[in-house]
């Protein structure tokens, strides 16, 4: 779907709803489903997976480098009506996905003992967290390949095919998780093993669809072109890194900052760690919804940047934000009025439920600011300029560490919740202001092989911005 002309409201909703459910499925498939099954193994396992999840977020965040860059560059190519470049970018970045996944695993696996040492976990919980993480890291290329393939589809304005494929991943995960965890007695490793197995199997189907629809070229031919077209391939790779790295580092920083925050949470024992994990599970749905709208913003901005239609790109980013607040309002109401009930989905421990209840109540308001941060990060990525989100994210999120250290002795776990949500609100406001300043409007499609003529978009019947 092209977003360079036509009614933006309709186009945004068409693009967003499949990604909405795709990301919802992802949160169910990994975060919530894993917590559900592992919670049945006991609070010790639930506390261990809370820390293991923070570290897995770091791996997934780094892995997103290639899909983020692919989505933006393919969107810009499609907007510029340069399909050959779009195919070239997509195929090359599938290869880059494998190499990047291997690199991340090679770096993170030896560092796991060091990373655990920052969390104050006892030895049994370290072993459990390691058992959860190891399969995810070893087979991380399978997840990155699937996400890069989805990014190729989305760059062409097709968000429904990735959604259907993710449903298949989710179906496999539902079947494999209890089998591997309980029937085959792999325990906590079975949860992560089911995740990578599901993604890997479905990527095989995705690859066939990409080839049949002409969205990629032969991978074998692309390997030979790496030798003969080194200069241009490096240009594509460099642009992918340039766009994807800042947002990947943002996610990585989130993971590492939470390792330090977990140190303060660990002072409150298993109850604190389990409550923090449940709080993040409760936020998983709005977070994934935000990511869905962020992808939509990236597509709308990227295609219009490629077409030379800067003002429509700007209008599209704001429009995505306003539309995203509709489903978030509904979730916020549920989270505010039923915080304990939502926490009770994951555990029967009353102490954990009471602690997580406060987190959920505050989160009901904080998710709107988080939505702004996510959507404008996606918009900046679509424009090919991912540095502003990183410049805001790193220092403000890092403030959570000293704030947690200052407030936790005074207010207990509630002090840590205040540190988390006050910084989240600040980031949402700051990135919206930076986007409004409009310096991103000077960005152009860096890989275009054709001259681009700006497109005059018709006046829309409904203009809410």
One Martini backbone bead per residue (centre of mass of N, CA, C, O) as a GRO file, in nm:
protein
  465
    1UNK     BB    1   0.094   0.037   0.024
    2UNK     BB    2   0.036   0.365  -0.052
    3UNK     BB    3   0.086   0.700   0.130
    4UNK     BB    4   0.112   0.957  -0.082
    5UNK     BB    5  -0.201   0.916  -0.114
    6UNK     BB    6  -0.489   1.000   0.031
    7UNK     BB    7  -0.633   0.874   0.317
    8UNK     BB    8  -0.479   0.863   0.619
    9UNK     BB    9  -0.666   0.729   0.816
   10UNK     BB   10  -0.718   0.472   0.654
   11UNK     BB   11  -0.419   0.388   0.614
   12UNK     BB   12  -0.337   0.362   0.910
   13UNK     BB   13  -0.541   0.146   0.992
   14UNK     BB   14  -0.457  -0.065   0.781
   15UNK     BB   15  -0.162  -0.086   0.888
   16UNK     BB   16  -0.202  -0.119   1.207
   17UNK     BB   17  -0.383  -0.367   1.279
   18UNK     BB   18  -0.186  -0.599   1.204
   19UNK     BB   19   0.047  -0.497   1.388
   20UNK     BB   20  -0.105  -0.499   1.645
   21UNK     BB   21  -0.158  -0.815   1.642
   22UNK     BB   22   0.132  -0.898   1.604
   23UNK     BB   23   0.240  -0.772   1.872
   24UNK     BB   24   0.044  -0.913   2.053
   25UNK     BB   25   0.139  -1.196   1.975
   26UNK     BB   26   0.428  -1.156   2.069
   27UNK     BB   27   0.366  -1.104   2.367
   28UNK     BB   28   0.225  -1.375   2.404
   29UNK     BB   29   0.451  -1.571   2.294
   30UNK     BB   30   0.666  -1.464   2.506
   31UNK     BB   31   0.593  -1.309   2.767
   32UNK     BB   32   0.312  -1.416   2.869
   33UNK     BB   33   0.332  -1.720   2.811
   34UNK     BB   34   0.589  -1.771   2.972
   35UNK     BB   35   0.479  -1.670   3.245
   36UNK     BB   36   0.248  -1.867   3.270
   37UNK     BB   37   0.415  -2.135   3.270
   38UNK     BB   38   0.650  -2.059   3.468
   39UNK     BB   39   0.466  -1.986   3.711
   40UNK     BB   40   0.406  -2.302   3.764
   41UNK     BB   41   0.706  -2.351   3.883
   42UNK     BB   42   0.738  -2.069   4.034
   43UNK     BB   43   0.874  -1.784   4.183
   44UNK     BB   44   1.168  -1.839   4.112
   45UNK     BB   45   1.122  -1.853   3.804
   46UNK     BB   46   0.987  -1.573   3.775
   47UNK     BB   47   1.230  -1.409   3.876
   48UNK     BB   48   1.438  -1.514   3.667
   49UNK     BB   49   1.278  -1.420   3.407
   50UNK     BB   50   1.295  -1.120   3.460
   51UNK     BB   51   1.600  -1.101   3.406
   52UNK     BB   52   1.610  -1.264   3.141
   53UNK     BB   53   1.431  -1.060   2.987
   54UNK     BB   54   1.614  -0.814   2.992
   55UNK     BB   55   1.839  -0.956   2.828
   56UNK     BB   56   1.666  -1.034   2.582
   57UNK     BB   57   1.602  -0.744   2.504
   58UNK     BB   58   1.889  -0.677   2.424
   59UNK     BB   59   1.905  -0.881   2.191
   60UNK     BB   60   1.652  -0.782   2.036
   61UNK     BB   61   1.744  -0.491   2.000
   62UNK     BB   62   1.992  -0.555   1.831
   63UNK     BB   63   1.834  -0.723   1.616
   64UNK     BB   64   1.664  -0.463   1.507
   65UNK     BB   65   1.858  -0.320   1.321
   66UNK     BB   66   1.779  -0.451   1.047
   67UNK     BB   67   1.466  -0.416   1.038
   68UNK     BB   68   1.461  -0.107   1.068
   69UNK     BB   69   1.631  -0.039   0.816
   70UNK     BB   70   1.459  -0.196   0.614
   71UNK     BB   71   1.190  -0.050   0.645
   72UNK     BB   72   1.290   0.234   0.566
   73UNK     BB   73   1.431   0.171   0.287
   74UNK     BB   74   1.194   0.032   0.146
   75UNK     BB   75   0.993   0.263   0.177
   76UNK     BB   76   1.159   0.470   0.015
   77UNK     BB   77   1.172   0.307  -0.247
   78UNK     BB   78   0.866   0.287  -0.293
   79UNK     BB   79   0.812   0.594  -0.296
   80UNK     BB   80   1.028   0.616  -0.549
   81UNK     BB   81   0.977   0.375  -0.748
   82UNK     BB   82   1.227   0.152  -0.656
   83UNK     BB   83   1.228  -0.184  -0.680
   84UNK     BB   84   1.521  -0.276  -0.713
   85UNK     BB   85   1.622  -0.154  -0.449
   86UNK     BB   86   1.428  -0.305  -0.262
   87UNK     BB   87   1.531  -0.590  -0.330
   88UNK     BB   88   1.824  -0.547  -0.255
   89UNK     BB   89   1.784  -0.474   0.041
   90UNK     BB   90   1.628  -0.726   0.133
   91UNK     BB   91   1.836  -0.947   0.058
   92UNK     BB   92   2.086  -0.841   0.204
   93UNK     BB   93   1.941  -0.828   0.496
   94UNK     BB   94   1.915  -1.132   0.531
   95UNK     BB   95   2.213  -1.184   0.549
   96UNK     BB   96   2.267  -0.980   0.781
   97UNK     BB   97   2.094  -1.126   0.993
   98UNK     BB   98   2.275  -1.370   1.040
   99UNK     BB   99   2.539  -1.224   1.111
  100UNK     BB  100   2.421  -1.059   1.348
  101UNK     BB  101   2.323  -1.291   1.528
  102UNK     BB  102   2.599  -1.424   1.570
  103UNK     BB  103   2.738  -1.179   1.695
  104UNK     BB  104   2.560  -1.144   1.945
  105UNK     BB  105   2.606  -1.424   2.067
  106UNK     BB  106   2.922  -1.403   2.085
  107UNK     BB  107   2.905  -1.165   2.295
  108UNK     BB  108   2.687  -1.249   2.523
  109UNK     BB  109   2.753  -1.530   2.638
  110UNK     BB  110   3.028  -1.456   2.789
  111UNK     BB  111   2.870  -1.213   2.960
  112UNK     BB  112   2.659  -1.335   3.157
  113UNK     BB  113   2.809  -1.351   3.433
  114UNK     BB  114   2.850  -1.045   3.452
  115UNK     BB  115   2.551  -0.958   3.434
  116UNK     BB  116   2.452  -1.114   3.687
  117UNK     BB  117   2.632  -0.959   3.900
  118UNK     BB  118   2.438  -0.693   3.893
  119UNK     BB  119   2.157  -0.833   4.026
  120UNK     BB  120   2.175  -1.018   4.295
  121UNK     BB  121   2.160  -1.303   4.230
  122UNK     BB  122   2.131  -1.609   4.295
  123UNK     BB  123   2.246  -1.906   4.185
  124UNK     BB  124   1.975  -2.045   4.105
  125UNK     BB  125   1.869  -1.803   3.930
  126UNK     BB  126   2.101  -1.796   3.730
  127UNK     BB  127   2.050  -2.075   3.609
  128UNK     BB  128   1.763  -2.012   3.508
  129UNK     BB  129   1.830  -1.768   3.328
  130UNK     BB  130   2.031  -1.922   3.148
  131UNK     BB  131   1.831  -2.139   3.044
  132UNK     BB  132   1.655  -1.927   2.894
  133UNK     BB  133   1.878  -1.773   2.711
  134UNK     BB  134   2.049  -1.968   2.539
  135UNK     BB  135   1.850  -2.042   2.304
  136UNK     BB  136   1.802  -1.750   2.208
  137UNK     BB  137   2.100  -1.688   2.126
  138UNK     BB  138   2.177  -1.924   1.938
  139UNK     BB  139   1.881  -1.869   1.764
  140UNK     BB  140   1.851  -1.560   1.679
  141UNK     BB  141   1.847  -1.553   1.360
  142UNK     BB  142   1.552  -1.652   1.330
  143UNK     BB  143   1.420  -1.389   1.438
  144UNK     BB  144   1.557  -1.180   1.252
  145UNK     BB  145   1.459  -1.296   0.985
  146UNK     BB  146   1.159  -1.258   1.036
  147UNK     BB  147   1.170  -0.946   1.084
  148UNK     BB  148   1.294  -0.873   0.808
  149UNK     BB  149   1.073  -0.996   0.634
  150UNK     BB  150   0.849  -0.815   0.754
  151UNK     BB  151   0.983  -0.544   0.668
  152UNK     BB  152   0.950  -0.585   0.366
  153UNK     BB  153   0.647  -0.592   0.358
  154UNK     BB  154   0.600  -0.316   0.504
  155UNK     BB  155   0.752  -0.135   0.302
  156UNK     BB  156   0.505  -0.215   0.089
  157UNK     BB  157   0.234  -0.200   0.278
  158UNK     BB  158   0.240  -0.504   0.409
  159UNK     BB  159   0.079  -0.615   0.717
  160UNK     BB  160  -0.080  -0.893   0.684
  161UNK     BB  161   0.130  -1.114   0.637
  162UNK     BB  162   0.289  -1.091   0.905
  163UNK     BB  163   0.042  -1.150   1.078
  164UNK     BB  164  -0.018  -1.440   0.979
  165UNK     BB  165   0.262  -1.551   1.052
  166UNK     BB  166   0.244  -1.489   1.357
  167UNK     BB  167   0.008  -1.675   1.412
  168UNK     BB  168   0.174  -1.928   1.351
  169UNK     BB  169   0.380  -1.888   1.572
  170UNK     BB  170   0.177  -1.892   1.804
  171UNK     BB  171   0.063  -2.174   1.756
  172UNK     BB  172   0.331  -2.322   1.797
  173UNK     BB  173   0.388  -2.214   2.082
  174UNK     BB  174   0.142  -2.336   2.224
  175UNK     BB  175   0.233  -2.630   2.166
  176UNK     BB  176   0.544  -2.634   2.255
  177UNK     BB  177   0.568  -2.529   2.544
  178UNK     BB  178   0.438  -2.760   2.719
  179UNK     BB  179   0.602  -2.985   2.593
  180UNK     BB  180   0.892  -2.881   2.673
  181UNK     BB  181   0.846  -2.814   2.977
  182UNK     BB  182   0.683  -3.091   3.066
  183UNK     BB  183   0.693  -3.346   2.886
  184UNK     BB  184   1.024  -3.308   2.828
  185UNK     BB  185   1.158  -3.154   3.075
  186UNK     BB  186   1.302  -2.849   3.017
  187UNK     BB  187   1.157  -2.622   3.129
  188UNK     BB  188   1.269  -2.307   3.089
  189UNK     BB  189   1.399  -2.386   2.809
  190UNK     BB  190   1.133  -2.457   2.659
  191UNK     BB  191   1.029  -2.170   2.613
  192UNK     BB  192   1.263  -2.062   2.428
  193UNK     BB  193   1.267  -2.299   2.230
  194UNK     BB  194   0.980  -2.250   2.119
  195UNK     BB  195   1.035  -1.974   1.997
  196UNK     BB  196   1.266  -2.035   1.787
  197UNK     BB  197   1.121  -2.265   1.642
  198UNK     BB  198   0.879  -2.102   1.539
  199UNK     BB  199   1.030  -1.887   1.377
  200UNK     BB  200   1.198  -2.073   1.191
  201UNK     BB  201   0.964  -2.225   1.049
  202UNK     BB  202   0.813  -1.967   0.937
  203UNK     BB  203   1.041  -1.845   0.767
  204UNK     BB  204   1.027  -2.050   0.538
  205UNK     BB  205   0.756  -1.941   0.433
  206UNK     BB  206   0.836  -1.643   0.399
  207UNK     BB  207   1.054  -1.684   0.181
  208UNK     BB  208   0.867  -1.790  -0.038
  209UNK     BB  209   0.684  -1.535  -0.053
  210UNK     BB  210   0.900  -1.328  -0.129
  211UNK     BB  211   0.979  -1.463  -0.397
  212UNK     BB  212   0.697  -1.488  -0.540
  213UNK     BB  213   0.650  -1.156  -0.508
  214UNK     BB  214   0.927  -1.003  -0.579
  215UNK     BB  215   1.095  -0.885  -0.304
  216UNK     BB  216   1.327  -1.075  -0.394
  217UNK     BB  217   1.616  -1.225  -0.462
  218UNK     BB  218   1.860  -1.429  -0.510
  219UNK     BB  219   2.075  -1.530  -0.272
  220UNK     BB  220   2.294  -1.648  -0.450
  221UNK     BB  221   2.332  -1.394  -0.624
  222UNK     BB  222   2.398  -1.203  -0.388
  223UNK     BB  223   2.666  -1.327  -0.311
  224UNK     BB  224   2.806  -1.255  -0.582
  225UNK     BB  225   2.750  -0.940  -0.557
  226UNK     BB  226   2.931  -0.879  -0.317
  227UNK     BB  227   3.185  -0.888  -0.495
  228UNK     BB  228   3.088  -0.694  -0.748
  229UNK     BB  229   2.906  -0.485  -0.527
  230UNK     BB  230   3.048  -0.364  -0.268
  231UNK     BB  231   2.990  -0.059  -0.249
  232UNK     BB  232   2.675  -0.070  -0.243
  233UNK     BB  233   2.641  -0.276  -0.014
  234UNK     BB  234   2.776  -0.098   0.195
  235UNK     BB  235   2.575   0.135   0.173
  236UNK     BB  236   2.333  -0.025   0.270
  237UNK     BB  237   2.453  -0.120   0.540
  238UNK     BB  238   2.516   0.162   0.651
  239UNK     BB  239   2.221   0.267   0.648
  240UNK     BB  240   2.108   0.049   0.829
  241UNK     BB  241   2.285   0.119   1.073
  242UNK     BB  242   2.217   0.422   1.096
  243UNK     BB  243   1.912   0.361   1.162
  244UNK     BB  244   1.920   0.104   1.368
  245UNK     BB  245   2.131   0.157   1.601
  246UNK     BB  246   2.002   0.368   1.789
  247UNK     BB  247   1.748   0.190   1.858
  248UNK     BB  248   1.910  -0.051   1.961
  249UNK     BB  249   2.059   0.100   2.187
  250UNK     BB  250   1.807   0.176   2.335
  251UNK     BB  251   1.725  -0.115   2.409
  252UNK     BB  252   1.990  -0.192   2.546
  253UNK     BB  253   1.982   0.022   2.764
  254UNK     BB  254   1.729  -0.078   2.896
  255UNK     BB  255   1.844  -0.348   2.987
  256UNK     BB  256   2.087  -0.236   3.158
  257UNK     BB  257   1.929  -0.050   3.346
  258UNK     BB  258   1.758  -0.293   3.463
  259UNK     BB  259   1.988  -0.432   3.600
  260UNK     BB  260   2.031  -0.204   3.811
  261UNK     BB  261   1.741  -0.192   3.917
  262UNK     BB  262   1.736  -0.490   4.010
  263UNK     BB  263   1.923  -0.439   4.249
  264UNK     BB  264   1.705  -0.283   4.414
  265UNK     BB  265   1.476  -0.492   4.394
  266UNK     BB  266   1.633  -0.731   4.534
  267UNK     BB  267   1.600  -0.609   4.826
  268UNK     BB  268   1.281  -0.725   4.811
  269UNK     BB  269   1.310  -0.980   4.668
  270UNK     BB  270   1.102  -1.189   4.505
  271UNK     BB  271   0.864  -0.994   4.505
  272UNK     BB  272   0.993  -0.760   4.347
  273UNK     BB  273   1.077  -0.913   4.088
  274UNK     BB  274   0.798  -1.030   4.019
  275UNK     BB  275   0.649  -0.754   4.001
  276UNK     BB  276   0.818  -0.635   3.773
  277UNK     BB  277   0.754  -0.855   3.567
  278UNK     BB  278   0.445  -0.810   3.573
  279UNK     BB  279   0.442  -0.515   3.493
  280UNK     BB  280   0.565  -0.573   3.210
  281UNK     BB  281   0.338  -0.758   3.118
  282UNK     BB  282   0.114  -0.540   3.139
  283UNK     BB  283   0.282  -0.358   2.921
  284UNK     BB  284   0.306  -0.532   2.665
  285UNK     BB  285   0.061  -0.445   2.504
  286UNK     BB  286   0.112  -0.135   2.475
  287UNK     BB  287   0.394  -0.166   2.362
  288UNK     BB  288   0.311  -0.325   2.101
  289UNK     BB  289   0.120  -0.111   2.002
  290UNK     BB  290   0.333   0.109   1.975
  291UNK     BB  291   0.503  -0.047   1.768
  292UNK     BB  292   0.286  -0.056   1.552
  293UNK     BB  293   0.269   0.257   1.516
  294UNK     BB  294   0.569   0.296   1.458
  295UNK     BB  295   0.568   0.139   1.194
  296UNK     BB  296   0.358   0.315   1.056
  297UNK     BB  297   0.522   0.576   1.072
  298UNK     BB  298   0.762   0.469   0.908
  299UNK     BB  299   0.607   0.419   0.647
  300UNK     BB  300   0.481   0.696   0.596
  301UNK     BB  301   0.743   0.859   0.609
  302UNK     BB  302   0.920   0.697   0.411
  303UNK     BB  303   0.743   0.717   0.154
  304UNK     BB  304   0.728   1.036   0.153
  305UNK     BB  305   1.028   1.085   0.138
  306UNK     BB  306   1.073   0.928  -0.129
  307UNK     BB  307   0.849   1.130  -0.275
  308UNK     BB  308   0.895   1.431  -0.152
  309UNK     BB  309   0.659   1.445   0.093
  310UNK     BB  310   0.697   1.614   0.378
  311UNK     BB  311   0.420   1.714   0.493
  312UNK     BB  312   0.284   1.436   0.493
  313UNK     BB  313   0.482   1.306   0.688
  314UNK     BB  314   0.415   1.491   0.928
  315UNK     BB  315   0.110   1.439   0.940
  316UNK     BB  316   0.130   1.129   0.978
  317UNK     BB  317   0.265   1.121   1.257
  318UNK     BB  318   0.042   1.267   1.416
  319UNK     BB  319  -0.191   1.086   1.334
  320UNK     BB  320  -0.088   0.827   1.466
  321UNK     BB  321  -0.097   0.931   1.755
  322UNK     BB  322  -0.402   0.994   1.778
  323UNK     BB  323  -0.504   0.706   1.706
  324UNK     BB  324  -0.352   0.549   1.937
  325UNK     BB  325  -0.525   0.667   2.182
  326UNK     BB  326  -0.776   0.492   2.159
  327UNK     BB  327  -0.683   0.206   2.262
  328UNK     BB  328  -0.533   0.318   2.516
  329UNK     BB  329  -0.780   0.414   2.671
  330UNK     BB  330  -0.901   0.135   2.718
  331UNK     BB  331  -0.659   0.005   2.867
  332UNK     BB  332  -0.633   0.215   3.092
  333UNK     BB  333  -0.901   0.154   3.230
  334UNK     BB  334  -0.842  -0.140   3.300
  335UNK     BB  335  -0.573  -0.092   3.457
  336UNK     BB  336  -0.695   0.101   3.676
  337UNK     BB  337  -0.953  -0.086   3.780
  338UNK     BB  338  -0.762  -0.383   3.736
  339UNK     BB  339  -0.465  -0.437   3.866
  340UNK     BB  340  -0.489  -0.703   4.034
  341UNK     BB  341  -0.618  -0.889   3.821
  342UNK     BB  342  -0.381  -0.876   3.622
  343UNK     BB  343  -0.165  -0.982   3.817
  344UNK     BB  344  -0.327  -1.259   3.876
  345UNK     BB  345  -0.256  -1.407   3.608
  346UNK     BB  346   0.063  -1.477   3.708
  347UNK     BB  347  -0.034  -1.500   4.020
  348UNK     BB  348  -0.104  -1.602   4.381
  349UNK     BB  349   0.074  -1.398   4.516
  350UNK     BB  350  -0.021  -1.142   4.723
  351UNK     BB  351   0.238  -0.972   4.749
  352UNK     BB  352   0.284  -0.939   4.445
  353UNK     BB  353   0.012  -0.816   4.370
  354UNK     BB  354   0.030  -0.558   4.549
  355UNK     BB  355   0.288  -0.445   4.411
  356UNK     BB  356   0.184  -0.452   4.108
  357UNK     BB  357  -0.066  -0.270   4.139
  358UNK     BB  358   0.080   0.004   4.144
  359UNK     BB  359   0.211  -0.012   3.874
  360UNK     BB  360  -0.053  -0.032   3.703
  361UNK     BB  361  -0.178   0.238   3.790
  362UNK     BB  362   0.047   0.421   3.673
  363UNK     BB  363   0.052   0.301   3.380
  364UNK     BB  364  -0.227   0.414   3.285
  365UNK     BB  365  -0.074   0.699   3.227
  366UNK     BB  366   0.217   0.639   3.097
  367UNK     BB  367   0.141   0.515   2.808
  368UNK     BB  368   0.105   0.784   2.647
  369UNK     BB  369   0.407   0.868   2.654
  370UNK     BB  370   0.520   0.609   2.534
  371UNK     BB  371   0.377   0.642   2.261
  372UNK     BB  372   0.529   0.895   2.171
  373UNK     BB  373   0.810   0.773   2.173
  374UNK     BB  374   0.761   0.544   1.969
  375UNK     BB  375   0.641   0.696   1.722
  376UNK     BB  376   0.875   0.907   1.681
  377UNK     BB  377   1.091   0.697   1.643
  378UNK     BB  378   0.966   0.581   1.384
  379UNK     BB  379   0.964   0.846   1.224
  380UNK     BB  380   1.270   0.895   1.230
  381UNK     BB  381   1.339   0.631   1.086
  382UNK     BB  382   1.180   0.694   0.821
  383UNK     BB  383   1.375   0.956   0.780
  384UNK     BB  384   1.679   0.852   0.860
  385UNK     BB  385   1.670   0.963   1.187
  386UNK     BB  386   1.782   0.810   1.500
  387UNK     BB  387   1.925   1.011   1.705
  388UNK     BB  388   1.717   1.166   1.878
  389UNK     BB  389   1.606   0.930   2.051
  390UNK     BB  390   1.882   0.864   2.179
  391UNK     BB  391   1.945   1.148   2.305
  392UNK     BB  392   1.701   1.114   2.501
  393UNK     BB  393   1.705   0.826   2.623
  394UNK     BB  394   1.971   0.783   2.771
  395UNK     BB  395   1.969   1.007   2.997
  396UNK     BB  396   1.677   0.969   3.106
  397UNK     BB  397   1.684   0.663   3.171
  398UNK     BB  398   1.939   0.678   3.356
  399UNK     BB  399   1.788   0.831   3.590
  400UNK     BB  400   1.663   0.575   3.728
  401UNK     BB  401   1.897   0.498   3.907
  402UNK     BB  402   1.922   0.742   4.107
  403UNK     BB  403   1.619   0.751   4.174
  404UNK     BB  404   1.601   0.469   4.296
  405UNK     BB  405   1.819   0.516   4.515
  406UNK     BB  406   1.657   0.757   4.649
  407UNK     BB  407   1.346   0.635   4.676
  408UNK     BB  408   1.350   0.344   4.796
  409UNK     BB  409   1.417   0.414   5.104
  410UNK     BB  410   1.142   0.580   5.129
  411UNK     BB  411   0.909   0.409   4.928
  412UNK     BB  412   1.020   0.172   4.808
  413UNK     BB  413   0.883   0.033   4.537
  414UNK     BB  414   0.739   0.304   4.464
  415UNK     BB  415   1.002   0.458   4.399
  416UNK     BB  416   1.063   0.294   4.143
  417UNK     BB  417   0.807   0.362   3.991
  418UNK     BB  418   0.858   0.668   3.980
  419UNK     BB  419   1.123   0.657   3.820
  420UNK     BB  420   1.005   0.527   3.565
  421UNK     BB  421   0.754   0.728   3.494
  422UNK     BB  422   0.886   1.008   3.491
  423UNK     BB  423   1.082   0.946   3.252
  424UNK     BB  424   0.871   0.860   3.045
  425UNK     BB  425   0.724   1.132   3.026
  426UNK     BB  426   0.964   1.306   2.939
  427UNK     BB  427   1.023   1.163   2.669
  428UNK     BB  428   0.749   1.211   2.525
  429UNK     BB  429   0.777   1.521   2.517
  430UNK     BB  430   1.060   1.567   2.387
  431UNK     BB  431   1.017   1.418   2.110
  432UNK     BB  432   0.779   1.590   2.012
  433UNK     BB  433   0.939   1.854   1.999
  434UNK     BB  434   1.160   1.764   1.802
  435UNK     BB  435   0.973   1.702   1.568
  436UNK     BB  436   0.842   1.989   1.550
  437UNK     BB  437   1.104   2.144   1.460
  438UNK     BB  438   1.196   1.991   1.166
  439UNK     BB  439   1.496   1.888   1.090
  440UNK     BB  440   1.420   1.619   0.931
  441UNK     BB  441   1.333   1.759   0.650
  442UNK     BB  442   1.639   1.733   0.523
  443UNK     BB  443   1.591   1.455   0.446
  444UNK     BB  444   1.702   1.190   0.222
  445UNK     BB  445   1.722   0.952  -0.012
  446UNK     BB  446   2.026   0.768  -0.019
  447UNK     BB  447   1.953   0.510  -0.249
  448UNK     BB  448   1.871   0.643  -0.497
  449UNK     BB  449   1.842   0.598  -0.870
  450UNK     BB  450   1.616   0.816  -0.881
  451UNK     BB  451   1.445   1.078  -0.948
  452UNK     BB  452   1.245   1.289  -0.734
  453UNK     BB  453   0.909   1.382  -0.727
  454UNK     BB  454   0.697   1.567  -0.592
  455UNK     BB  455   0.384   1.521  -0.425
  456UNK     BB  456   0.057   1.605  -0.470
  457UNK     BB  457  -0.183   1.615  -0.234
  458UNK     BB  458  -0.488   1.582  -0.162
  459UNK     BB  459  -0.751   1.702  -0.014
  460UNK     BB  460  -0.888   1.615   0.274
  461UNK     BB  461  -1.181   1.561   0.430
  462UNK     BB  462  -1.011   1.473   0.688
  463UNK     BB  463  -0.862   1.701   0.940
  464UNK     BB  464  -0.699   1.653   1.263
  465UNK     BB  465  -0.417   1.849   1.232
   0.00000   0.00000   0.00000
